[in-house]
Amino acid sequence: MFPRVRRPGPRSSREVAALLAARCRALRDALRAAAAPGSGLRALADEWTLAACGGEAEFAEALAPTIAYGLWSDRLAHPEATTEVAGACTRLRETPGPLLRALRAAMLHRGEIGAALEELEATIAGLDGDSLAALREGEGTYFYEEFLAAYDDRLRREAGAYYTPAAVVHAQIVAVQELLARELGAPLGLAAPEVVMIDPSCGTGVYPLAIVEDALRRVREAGGDVAAAASRLGENLTAHEVLAGPFAAAHARLTRALRAAGGRLPTSGVRVLRRDTLARPEGEEVEGGIRVCIGNPPYDRRELAESDRGGWVRHGDPQRGERALLADFLPDAAVGKHAKNVYNAYVYFWRWALWWSCEQAGPGIVCLITPSSYLRGPGFTAMRRHLRAVLDALWIVDLGGDALGPRRSANVFKKIRTPVCIAVGLRRGGVDRSRPAEVRYVRLPDGDSREQKLRALGALKSLQELEWSRASNGWEAPFVPGASGDYGDWPRLVDLFPWQHAGAQWKRTWPIAETPELLERRWRELLRADDRAAAFRETEAWTIARPGFGLLDGAPLPALASLEVDAPTPHIERIAWRSLDRRYCLADARLGDRLRPALWRAHGPGQIYLTTLLSSGLSRGPALMACAEVPDLHHFRGSFGDKGVIPLWRDRRGSQANVTGGLLNVLQDIFNRAVTPHELFAYVYGCLAHPGYVEALEEALAEPGPRVPITRDEKLFARCGELGAELLGLHTYRVGGRSGVARCVAPVREMPEKFSYAGEVLTVGGGKFAPVSAEVWSYEVSGLKVVQSWLAGRMLRPRGRTSSPLDAIRPEAWSEARTQELLELLWVLERSLELHRAQGEVFAEIVAGAAVSANELPAPTAEERTEPRA
């Protein structure tokens, strides 16, 4: 007989969370069944906070995790006690609040939910002492996030429930305490009687607990009455939370903390309220001389059509004549599609926090950590204007954290890929709205790891330790240091070529392929498909029942659903898919959601496009790439596409240049000769389309939107233009690139499954190409590895997403034409690298010499910035 091997208990909080979540889901289902109309639990369901209109489903969703958390926290606090709801109720009787009410409900209605409740109790009781000891440190701070992710990750994500590292909370409290003492005459800071505080989305109470700890420490160090200070904090500190479980946990934890310090709580208990902060405030006004709003509000972008999001902040109360607070953050129509970025939960909370803390009588402070898109984004101009109008001063600590963009950096949050920042706004009272607030900015180094950033924040003792820079004082200018020195005087690229457009976006991948023959086969299979809608990959906006038009001639086309199986194939056109990667597409407006007809209308034999990033920073490689075909939305670097397509011409015939009116006349006066639109295009490409531009201007380019140094030296202008013209020819595949060093030394005979590179040899399946320099192999455009991206899309199983069964229709063989295309790409890069070295030398001369100031050039008109009329 073999001895039974005892399975070890869960050691990590994640393992405990998974166990607890499974039992909690079973309890939720039991509560939902037991709370049917007419049952004993139904009356409780109708009374449960925020659930009266939600019925048994919402009631069960609120109560189950609260019971689970109550039992878990009781087990952690009393490891020697038996885990069951009756005992937990007894031990919690000194901490009245929602946690106790939830456990009492479970005790009173045990007969209706007994089996599921017993399983939950047994699971928590089964945690051994070693497991509890290992988990105790993170009990209330981060455990609930892990539990909620395991219990219902959709609910966690929709609520924006990502809790804040202690070092971030520490830095925010340091900033607030310093401003209270230095600027507002409150040396006790958050412990001062005249200071009232609110956390608008408190989770399990991380910020309120940290505030209490820091405030009481200051009182203790000053020799003050700690118990009296704890009592004041019970009156002055408010927190909101919409999720039932975190709300109950925060209420219980704050109650325990204040009572442990000897505080007397208000009759109604601590001011932790289960409510939606964005809803209309009802009878919750607090009194105080200085208002402080601090926290980490949720991030959750919502589409314009979702009218139920944002509550009172977004919609106001028309019946009471109350305007929407968000109206102050909405940009004018000229910003166009960028306005959608304002419709985001974090922006709603920013608007509420500013209103609550700094738009009432008396001074105030707002301190939030949120996504940083409002610092620079073109859709946030009105938000920046309003912040500058309401505040006297604003400090920005940019923490970076972009995990996907061209400038990647570590995020202080473990599961967030969105860059974030801490902002501290001060209103001294009696603000002069005729003068914009002073904005100071600092950014933690992008090269720092998450741990290094957290150590720096955790060690912060004063705002004065940081090396601040002044941002522009323009009302709508970005909250980052403005372009300084010569760079700031250069004209912006978008002011030279005023019409920019987003690239084509199909929302499905099968209408794009490496060869026309492949598209023919996919079209035939689409029409023969038993389920044509599934093969097409319908979206909510684009279905096979929708008629369309030809992108090239504008001719009306019938809906795909009505076509016979032998209907002719749509026009097949080249498309610029990625930098230096051309493919073919079905140029048919029925097949793509956003194919940008304006670009196709202006497409002609002489058209050239520049692509770049205009709403995010640039990274290694050229700042511009060119193509001669209509570009895809993500042509430049494979992601983060924006309105970064800049055509040379506004019309198909090439008679209307996309150049600001009067600009060429200014250059003619400077050079004493005529300058053509194509010459200016080539000069700009010579200036910006090489790695040296980004290397030299790395810091300045953190603010999106490159600028162009236009030399006053006509010979230098001509030399740069010549380099740019050759590079344009190469990158558009119109001239050059027909020969080079690389050769196919072993043919590719079958469709390859993989490729590799070593020792100047590029291996593609069974084929080999050499010599291929390391510079060619690693050629990069803001994170896009050009050769690797080109090859990855041409493997037997190409890298990337698929959209329908039609994507599985792939080439049957690697052709000689494909080999020639790869060689041509390698040759183009070989010559590009030679030109880049020459470009770098010319660029250095341009920067060192006299340049044309942006103020000397005409500004684009509104009409020049709009797309050409049909």
Sequence and secondary structure as in RCSB ss.txt:
>XXXX:A:sequence
MFPRVRRPGPRSSREVAALLAARCRALRDALRAAAAPGSGLRALADEWTLAACGGEAEFAEALAPTIAYGLWSDR
LAHPEATTEVAGACTRLRETPGPLLRALRAAMLHRGEIGAALEELEATIAGLDGDSLAALREGEGTYFYEEFLAA
YDDRLRREAGAYYTPAAVVHAQIVAVQELLARELGAPLGLAAPEVVMIDPSCGTGVYPLAIVEDALRRVREAGGD
VAAAASRLGENLTAHEVLAGPFAAAHARLTRALRAAGGRLPTSGVRVLRRDTLARPEGEEVEGGIRVCIGNPPYD
RRELAESDRGGWVRHGDPQRGERALLADFLPDAAVGKHAKNVYNAYVYFWRWALWWSCEQAGPGIVCLITPSSYL
RGPGFTAMRRHLRAVLDALWIVDLGGDALGPRRSANVFKKIRTPVCIAVGLRRGGVDRSRPAEVRYVRLPDGDSR
EQKLRALGALKSLQELEWSRASNGWEAPFVPGASGDYGDWPRLVDLFPWQHAGAQWKRTWPIAETPELLERRWRE
LLRADDRAAAFRETEAWTIARPGFGLLDGAPLPALASLEVDAPTPHIERIAWRSLDRRYCLADARLGDRLRPALW
RAHGPGQIYLTTLLSSGLSRGPALMACAEVPDLHHFRGSFGDKGVIPLWRDRRGSQANVTGGLLNVLQDIFNRAV
TPHELFAYVYGCLAHPGYVEALEEALAEPGPRVPITRDEKLFARCGELGAELLGLHTYRVGGRSGVARCVAPVRE
MPEKFSYAGEVLTVGGGKFAPVSAEVWSYEVSGLKVVQSWLAGRMLRPRGRTSSPLDAIRPEAWSEARTQELLEL
LWVLERSLELHRAQGEVFAEIVAGAAVSANELPAPTAEERTEPRA
>XXXX:A:secstr
           SHHHHHHHHHHHHHHHHHHHHHHTSTTSHHHHHHHHSTTTTTTHHHHHHHHHHHHHHHHHHHHH
HH TTS  SHHHHHHHTTTS SHHHHHHHHHHHTHHHHHHHHHHHHHHHHT  HHHHHHHGGGTTTTHHHHHHHH
HHHHHHHHTT     HHHHHHHHHHHHHHHHHTSS TTGGGSTTEEEEESS TTTHHHHHHHHHHHHHHHHTT  
HHHHHHHHHHHEEEEE SHHHHHHHHHHHHHHHHHTT    TT SEEEES TTS   S     SEEEEEE     
B  TT TTSSHHHHH BGGGTB  GGGGG   GGGGGGGGGG BHHHHHHHHHHHHHHSSSS EEEEEEEESGGG
T GGGHHHHHHHHHH SEEEEEEEE  SSSSS    SSTT  S EEEEEEEE SS  TTS  EEEEEE  TTS H
HHHHHHHHT   GGGS  EE    TTS SS    HHHHHS BHHHHS   B  BB SSSTTEESSHHHHHHHHHH
HHH SSHHHHHT  SS  TT  EEBTTT  EE  GGG  TT     EEEEEEETTEEEEEE BTTS SB  HHHH
HT  TT  EEE  SSS   SS S EEESS BBTTTTTSS   S EEESBSSTTS SBSS TTHHHHHHHHHTS  
 HHHHHHHHHHHHSSHHHHHHTTTGGGSSS B   BS HHHHHHHHHHHHHHHHHHTTSSS S  S EEEE   S
  S EEEETTEEEETTEEEE   HHHHT EETTEEHHHHHHHTTSSS SS   SGGGG   SS  HHHHHHHHHH
HHHHHHHHHHHHHHHHHHHHHHHS B  GGGS    HHHHS    
